[in-house]
Amino acid sequence: MSHSFFGGVHPAEHKAATEGKPIVPMEVAPSQVVLPMSMHVGAPCKPIVAVGDQVTAGQKIAEPAGLGAPIHASVSGTVVAVEARPHPGGGEVMSVVIENDGQDTFASELTPHPDYQSLSAQEIVDIVREAGITGMGGAGFPTHVKIQSALGKVDTIIINAAECEPYITSDHRLMLEHPQEIITGVQILMQCLGQSSAIIGVEDNKMDAVKVLEETLQGKNTGITVMAAKTRYPQGAEKQLIQRATGRQVPPGGLPADVGCAVFNVSTAYAVYEAVCLGRPLIRRGVTVSGDGVVNPCNLLVPIGTPLQHIVDQAGGLKEDVAWVLMGGPMMGIAQYDLSAPMIKGTNALTCMTAAEHAPVVEDPTCIRCGKCIEVCPMHLETMYINMYTTARRYEETDKFHVTDCIECGSCAYTCPAGIPLVQNIRVAKTQLRALAQKAKS
């Protein structure tokens, strides 16, 4: 049974440009890859290679320092730098730079287990960790930690295949092209968590993917069901998808495990299949390149660490009237200031937008107290008041309105008639609250 969730919006989908285009390898491989030591939630990794080292694709080049996941070379070649480089999330991050030798020599320390049924839960967790898999829907939480923390606590596994963000179609294409591999990845997660059933949640604007998955499951006693959910943004947020699939509501400040659920992105399930069955760490992924600002919208299979400029070049380059290049989609994407920055594990799209595609920029936005931001907030937040206290620099008072529960989906900013940058102001409030908390500790 499909339930509903509060709030949300219906932005134009803009998926037609790429939804019919398969994920294909880039015609020209990058001459260098730049692998930031921070691609995940947690502390940056520590490099375990040095300048001059020869590496193979799949070789581990960095170990986590605490919460995190290992990082692997995505191409074979020579380490030419270990230094700070631009990061797509902003600023500079210590990175390992590899000069591509063009040979794509692959050598992984992982052992393929096509007979995964014989593996224990801990063995699967260890493989997922060593493969460096993180959440591939954007959050970047280490997958092995999510699995470990869910062991014995969940009764429902949900695979997030909603892909609700406009323009992005890489998950859609993955479902059409690799349904059996995805199903196997889900079965591995079910085995690991000791569950006999799972739900794959797909929005009903991708009924061809629903059909392909159901045909793949037909006649097999897998315990996996496909839920076609009515399209509404931000259905791909895990708390909203949980409510849609089960009717359960994650409490403020809570986690999915608090209501017996574990949620994994569909691309993460595919990465689990590759790691366990093929012995392949996470070194590449599908990326949608779309928007009116790029010459040839497409879906590309991209080595992790490929510079953003190289990716857009493989899509025909940028048009003269491009105004923004976003890592991600237009609702939650991050505007890029330097296209020498690389794509990372959580990069599912580059959206190249012209000024005509973007809402008009209001020079002096003023709140008219219409309340539309509150009506559409899927987290039941009083966004108007959070913005008011942030604008007044009274950051501590935003905490009373649960600002940290904001998932930054952008529904409030999308619907604001005044054009107030509400999400940006919320991010400012969160940053200031963290700084105040850190100051109080010291």
N, C-alpha and C positions, 0 to 999 in steps of 0.2 A: 504493500500500500504506500502510495506517495503522499507525503504530508506537505505542508507549506512553511514558509518562514516570513518573518516580518520585514517590511521595507523592500528595498531594491529598486532598480530602474530598468528601463529597456532601451539602451543606447543602440544606434544603428550598428549592424553587425560587421559590415565591410569585409566579409570572409570570401566573397565570390572570386576575388582575384587569385586566390591560392588554394582553395579547398579542392579543386580538381587537379592539382599539380602534385605528383609524387615527390617524396623525399629523395633527392639525388645527391651523390657526391659532388663536391665542387670540381669544376673542370681543371682549375689550377690550385694545387696545394699551397698553403702559406709557406713563404721562405723561412719564417721564424714563427714560433709560438711563444707566448708570454704567459706563464702559469703563476698567477698570484697565490701567495701563501694563505690568503683569506678568501675562501670560496664557500664558506659555510657558517652557520651559527657556532660561536665559540671562539677560542683563542686561535691566532694564526698558526699554521704549521711551521715546522722547522726544516729547512732544506737539508738533505742528506747527500747532495751532490755538490761538486765544485766546478769552477770554470776549467774547461779543458776535458772534462769527463765525456766519454762516449756513452750514449744511452739508447735504449731500444723503446719502441712504442709499447706501452704497458708496464714499463719498469717503474717501480716506486721511486719518487724523487724527493718526497717530503713526508714527515711523520707528524701527526697531531701532537700538540702540547696541551693535553687536557681534553676538554670536549672538542671533538672535531672528527675529521676523516682524512686518511692518507690521500696524497695527490700523486698521479702517475704521469709520465711523459706520454703525450698524445701523438708524437711523431718520433722517428728515430733520427739521431744526429748528434751534435756536439753542444754541450752547455757553453754558451758564450758570455753569459752574465748572470750574476746573482745580485740583484740591486733593486732599489725602489723604482717602480714604474706606475703610470696612471692606472687606476682601477675604475671599472664601470660604475661602481657605487659612489665614486667621488674620492678625491685625494690620491695619494700614492701609497702603494703597498709593496713590501718586499716580494720579489718575483724571481722565478727561475726562467731564463730565456734560452731556448734551444734553437740552434740553427738546423733546419731540416735538411737531411741528406738526400731526400727524395726516394729513399729505398723502402720506407714504411716497414722496416724490419720489426717484427712483433715477437716479444718474449715476455710472458707473464709468469709471475710466481704462483698464480692461482692454478689449482688442479681442476679440470673439467669434471663435473659430476652429473652426466646425463641420467644416472640412476639415483637422483636426489632423494628418492623415497627412503633410502637407507641412512640418510643423514639425521643426526640429532638436532634439536633446536639450537643448541649452543654452537654446533658446527656450522649451521646456516648463518647464525649471527656473526661468527668469526669470518666467514667468507664475504659476507656483505660489508663488514668493516674493512677487510683487506682490499676489497674492490673500490673503496673510496666513495661509496654511493651516498648521496645526500638527496633530500627532497628536491624533485626536479620541477615542481610547480612554481618555484620562485623563492620559497622561504629558506631552503638550504639547510634544514635540520638534518644532522647525521642519521641515516636510516637505521643503522645498527643500534643506536641509542634508543630510537623510537620503538623498535621491536623489543629490545631488552626491557624497557620500562613498561611495555604492555603485556609481557608474559604473565599469565595467570590473572590478569585484571580485565580482560575484554571478552565480550561475547559476540561482537559484531565487527567484521572487517568490511571497510568501504573503500572502493577504488575510485579515486576522483578523476573522472574522464569528462567533466562538465565543459572545460575549456570555454568559459563564459566571456572572457575578455575579447573585445572586438579585434578584428584583423587576424588573430592568431589561429592557425590551423595545423600546427605540427603534431599535436596529440591526435587530432582527427585523422590525419594521414597515417599515423602510426597504427591506429586501430584498423584502418582499411588494409594496410599492407602487411601487418604482423599480428593478426588476431590470435593465432595459436601460441606464439611466443608470449604474448601478454597473458593469456589464460594459464600457461605454465608458470609464469612468474607469480600469478595470483595463487595458484595451487601451492607453490613453495612457501609463500607467506602464510597460507592457511595451515600447512603442515607445521611450520615453525611455531605458530601461535596456538596450535591445538584446536583449531576451529573447523567445523564441517561445512560451513557456508560462508559466502561472501557476496557483496552487492557491488556491481559496477554501475556507477551513476553517470549517465550520458544525457546531455540536453537534447530535446526533441527537434532541434535544428540540424541534428546529425543522425537522422534515421537510417541512412545507409550504413553508418558504423554500427548502430544497434542491430541491424539486420545481419551484418557480417559476423558480429560476435555471437548472436543467437544461433546462426547457422553452424558456427564452429563448435558451439556447446551442444548442439542437437544430438540426442541419442547417447550422450555421455553423462554419467552420474557424478558430476563434479561438485554439486552443491552451490554453484555460482549462478546468480541471476543477474540479468541486465535490466536496470531501471531507466526508462525513458522519462526524464523529468521536464516539465514545462519550462521553456527557456526564460530565465530571468537572471539578471546580474545583481549581486555577486554569488551566484550559486556555487561557483568553484571554491569559495572560502570554506574551509573544512567544517566550521561550526554550522554554517548554513546548510551544507550538504548533509551533515549528520541529522539536522532537524528535518530536512526534506525526506531522507531515507527512513528514519526511525521515529520521528516525532519527539525525540529527546532534545533537550536544550542544555548545552554546556553552561554551567554557572559562570558569572563574572569572575575573571581571574582563573578560571578552571581550564582543564585540558580534556581532550576527547576521552582519555582513559577514565576520567571521573564519571562518565556516563556509559562506560563499557564499550567504547568504540576505538578503533584504530583506523586511521585514514592514510592512504598512500596514493600518490599521483600515478596515473597510468604509465607514464614514462619511467617512473621509479620501478614499477612492477616489471617492465621490460628490461631495465638495467639489472634487476635481481635475477631474471632468467639468464641474461648474458653472463653474469658473474658465476652463478652456480652451475649452469649446464655447459657453458662454453669456456669458463675460466678467463673471461675477459673483464678487466676492470673498467671503470667509467672513464673513457678517454674521448668519447665523441657523443654527439646528440643531434637530433633534428632541430632546425631553427627556421622559423618563418621570417622571410624578409618581405615586407609589404608596405602599403601606403602609396599615395599619389606622388610622393617625392622620390621614388625609386623607379628605374627604367623597366626592370623585368621582375615583378613580384614572383616569388618562388619559395619552395621549401628545400633546404639544403642540409646534407649531413656534414657536420662541421667538427673538426678536431677541437677539443677543449683548449683554450688559450689562443685561438686564432684572432688576430687583430680585427676590430670591427670594420675598419676601412677595407680590409681584404674581403670580408663577407659582402659588403655592399658592392664592391667592385665585381664580385662573382654574380651579382644580381643585375649587372649592367651599369652600375654606378648611380650616383645621385643626380636628380634633375636640378636645373638652375634655380628653381623656385622652392626648393626644399627649405623648410624653416626649422624643423626639429628632427633629430634622430633619437628615438627612445629605445632603451633596452627594456623590452616588454611591450605591453600594449598601451593605448592612450589613457586608460583609467588608472593604472597603477605603475606604468613604466617610469624609468628614470631617464631624464634628458641627459644626453652625452655631451660633454664639453671638449672631449679629445678622442677622436676615432682611432688613435693608436692604442687605446685601452682594449683589452681582450674580452672575448666572451668567456663566461665561466659556466660551472656546472648547472646553475639555475637559469641560464639564458635560454628562453624558449622562442624569442622573437626579437627582431629589430623592426621598429615601425618608423618609417620615414615620412613625415607629415609636411604638407605645405600649409601656409597660413590660412588658405581657404578651408582646409579640413578642421582647423582648430577654432574653438569658440573665440569671439572677439575679446581682446584684452581690455578690461575696464581700467582706466588710469587711476581713479579714486573710488574704489568699490565701497559702498556703504550698505550695511545690513538694514533691511526694511522690516525685519521681524515677521516675515511671512510664515516661518515655521516649516518650510518645505524640506529643509535639511534634516529636521527631526522626523518628518514623516517617512523619509526614505532610508534612514539609517538602520541597517540590519542588526546593529548591536544595541538598539534602543537608547542611544546616547543623545543628550541634549546639546548637539553640536553648536547651536547658536550661542550658548553661554560659554562653552569652552573657547570659542573664538573671541568672545567679548573679553574674557579674563586674560587670554593670551595677548590680545592687542594692547591691553592695559599693563602687560608685563607682570601680572599677578599670577605667576605660574603655579604656585602652591595651591591656589584655589581651584585650578583645573582638575586636581586630583579628586576633589569632591564629586566631580562629574564623570569619574571613571575614564579619564582620557586614555589611560594605558590599555583599555579594552578595545580601542579603535583598531580596526584591521586595515585602515588606510585604503579602503576599496575605491574611494573617490565618488561614491554616489551623491554625497552632500554637495561637493563642488560641481558635479555635473548638473544638478538640479537648481543650483543657486542663481536666481535671476539677476543678482547684483554682480556676479562674476568674482566673488570673494575666493581667494585661494585657501579654502578651508583645510584641505589636507596638509598643505605646507605649514599652515599655522599650528595644526595639531602636532606635526613632526617637531616643530620648534618647542612646543610645550613639553613633549616627551623628553627631548634632549635636555631641556632646562631642569626638568624634574630629576633626571638621572644625575645631572651635575650637582644639584642640591643634595641628593642622597649621598653622593660620593663625598661631598664636602662635609656632611654631617658625620660620616664615618671617620674622616681624618681629623 
